[in-house]
């Protein structure tokens, strides 16, 4: 049973990671860190998903490393997030290539952790002590898939908005048509 759960989880995580990377790749480098009129940059979403991947997957399967710190969990005003805030693998201003390399490396490590974790980590009774509370391992991994998909949709919206804003600033405004 646990190998079937592992196969399902690994397949879902791999598919969503690939889809997330494809959306990030579609963003022009010049717009990657450009702030939309509301919300976060594409770079922030990439780093947010990367840090949550680091925070959820490897600790849930192999045990938490108290030395790991994060910068993009999204709850920076909360005490539990402040307790783990610190250096991370990349920053928003690092540029598209550096950020994508960090994200891709994190995703590869996460998939390796899923495929190499002990079978008992995929049993219905397996839990891990998350930052705030104990969580079921398999449920947390599948939640991370939906969390990543949510941010993939947000990245698509940011790309569309930033592209539209760039188009508006380059398109002349006509007040009258001459026929």
C-alpha positions as CSV (number, residue, x, y, z in Angstrom):
1,X,0.0,0.0,0.0
2,X,2.7,2.5,0.9
3,X,4.5,2.0,-2.4
4,X,1.3,2.9,-4.2
5,X,0.9,6.0,-2.0
6,X,4.6,6.9,-2.8
7,X,4.0,6.5,-6.5
8,X,0.9,8.6,-6.4
9,X,2.5,11.4,-4.4
10,X,5.8,11.3,-6.5
11,X,3.8,11.5,-9.7
12,X,1.6,14.4,-8.5
13,X,4.5,16.4,-7.1
14,X,6.6,15.8,-10.2
15,X,3.8,16.9,-12.5
16,X,3.0,20.1,-10.6
17,X,6.7,21.0,-10.2
18,X,7.1,20.7,-14.0
19,X,4.0,22.8,-14.6
20,X,5.2,25.4,-12.1
21,X,8.6,25.6,-13.8
22,X,7.1,25.9,-17.2
23,X,5.0,28.9,-16.1
24,X,8.1,30.6,-14.5
25,X,10.1,29.9,-17.7
26,X,7.4,31.7,-19.7
27,X,8.0,35.0,-17.9
28,X,10.4,37.3,-19.6
29,X,13.5,37.9,-17.5
30,X,12.9,41.7,-17.5
31,X,9.5,41.1,-15.9
32,X,10.5,38.4,-13.4
33,X,11.0,40.7,-10.5
34,X,8.6,43.4,-11.7
35,X,6.0,44.2,-9.1
36,X,2.4,44.1,-10.5
37,X,-0.1,46.7,-9.4
38,X,-1.2,44.2,-6.6
39,X,0.3,41.1,-5.2
40,X,3.8,39.7,-5.4
41,X,6.4,39.4,-8.2
42,X,6.9,36.2,-10.2
43,X,10.3,35.9,-8.3
44,X,8.6,36.1,-4.9
45,X,6.1,33.3,-5.9
46,X,9.0,31.1,-7.1
47,X,10.9,31.7,-3.9
48,X,7.8,31.2,-1.8
49,X,7.1,27.8,-3.3
50,X,10.8,26.9,-3.1
51,X,10.9,27.7,0.6
52,X,7.7,25.8,1.4
53,X,9.0,22.9,-0.5
54,X,12.2,23.0,1.6
55,X,10.0,23.4,4.7
56,X,7.5,20.6,4.0
57,X,8.9,17.8,2.0
58,X,12.3,16.9,3.3
59,X,11.4,17.5,6.9
60,X,8.2,15.5,6.6
61,X,10.1,12.5,5.2
62,X,13.5,12.7,6.8
63,X,13.0,14.8,9.9
64,X,13.3,18.5,10.4
65,X,16.7,20.2,10.4
66,X,16.5,23.0,13.0
67,X,19.4,24.8,11.2
68,X,17.3,25.4,8.1
69,X,15.9,28.9,7.6
70,X,13.5,30.5,5.2
71,X,12.6,33.9,3.9
72,X,9.5,33.5,1.8
73,X,6.9,31.6,3.9
74,X,4.4,34.5,3.5
75,X,3.6,34.8,7.2
76,X,6.5,37.0,8.3
77,X,4.5,38.8,10.9
78,X,3.7,35.6,12.8
79,X,5.9,34.3,15.6
80,X,6.2,30.8,14.2
81,X,7.6,32.2,10.9
82,X,9.9,34.7,12.6
83,X,11.4,31.8,14.5
84,X,12.6,30.2,11.2
85,X,13.3,33.3,9.2
86,X,16.8,33.7,7.9
87,X,19.0,33.1,4.9
88,X,17.5,31.1,2.1
89,X,18.8,29.8,-1.3
90,X,18.1,32.9,-3.3
91,X,16.5,36.4,-3.0
92,X,14.0,38.3,-5.2
93,X,16.7,40.6,-6.6
94,X,19.0,37.7,-7.7
95,X,17.5,37.5,-11.1
96,X,15.5,34.9,-13.0
97,X,18.4,32.4,-13.8
98,X,19.7,32.3,-10.2
99,X,16.2,31.9,-8.8
100,X,15.1,29.2,-11.3
101,X,18.3,27.3,-10.6
102,X,17.6,27.3,-6.9
103,X,14.0,26.3,-7.5
104,X,14.9,23.5,-9.8
105,X,17.5,22.2,-7.4
106,X,15.0,22.3,-4.6
107,X,12.4,20.5,-6.6
108,X,14.9,17.8,-7.7
109,X,16.0,17.3,-4.0
110,X,12.4,17.0,-2.9
111,X,11.6,14.4,-5.5
112,X,14.7,12.4,-4.5
113,X,13.5,12.6,-0.9
114,X,10.0,11.3,-1.8
115,X,11.4,8.5,-3.9
116,X,14.0,7.5,-1.2
117,X,12.0,7.9,2.0
118,X,11.3,4.9,4.1
119,X,8.0,3.2,3.3
120,X,6.6,3.9,6.7
121,X,6.6,7.6,6.0
122,X,3.7,7.0,3.5
123,X,1.5,5.0,5.9
124,X,-1.8,6.7,7.0
125,X,-0.4,7.0,10.5
126,X,2.8,8.8,9.6
127,X,3.0,12.3,11.0
128,X,5.7,14.9,11.4
129,X,6.1,17.9,13.6
130,X,5.5,20.8,11.2
131,X,6.4,24.4,12.2
132,X,3.1,25.0,13.9
133,X,1.5,21.5,14.6
134,X,1.8,17.8,13.8
135,X,0.6,17.0,10.3
136,X,0.0,13.7,8.4
137,X,2.9,13.2,6.0
138,X,1.0,12.0,2.8
139,X,-1.7,14.6,3.3
140,X,0.9,17.4,3.7
141,X,2.6,16.3,0.5
142,X,-0.6,16.4,-1.4
143,X,-1.5,19.7,0.1
144,X,1.8,21.0,-1.1
145,X,0.8,20.0,-4.7
146,X,-2.3,22.1,-4.5
147,X,-0.4,25.0,-2.8
148,X,2.1,24.9,-5.7
149,X,-0.8,24.8,-8.2
150,X,-2.4,27.8,-6.5
151,X,0.8,29.8,-6.9
152,X,1.2,28.7,-10.5
153,X,-2.1,30.3,-11.2
154,X,-1.0,33.5,-9.4
155,X,2.2,33.5,-11.4
156,X,0.2,33.3,-14.6
157,X,-1.9,36.3,-13.5
158,X,1.2,38.3,-12.6
159,X,2.7,37.6,-16.0
160,X,-0.5,38.6,-17.8
161,X,-0.8,41.8,-15.7
162,X,2.8,42.8,-16.1
163,X,2.7,42.1,-19.9
164,X,-0.5,44.2,-20.1
165,X,1.1,47.1,-18.2
166,X,4.2,46.9,-20.4
167,X,2.0,47.0,-23.5
168,X,0.0,49.9,-22.2
169,X,3.1,52.0,-21.7
170,X,4.4,51.3,-25.2
171,X,1.1,51.8,-27.0
172,X,0.3,55.4,-27.9
173,X,-3.0,56.8,-26.7
174,X,-5.2,58.1,-29.6
175,X,-7.9,60.6,-28.8
176,X,-9.3,60.8,-32.3
177,X,-9.4,58.6,-35.3
178,X,-8.6,60.0,-38.8
179,X,-10.3,58.2,-41.6
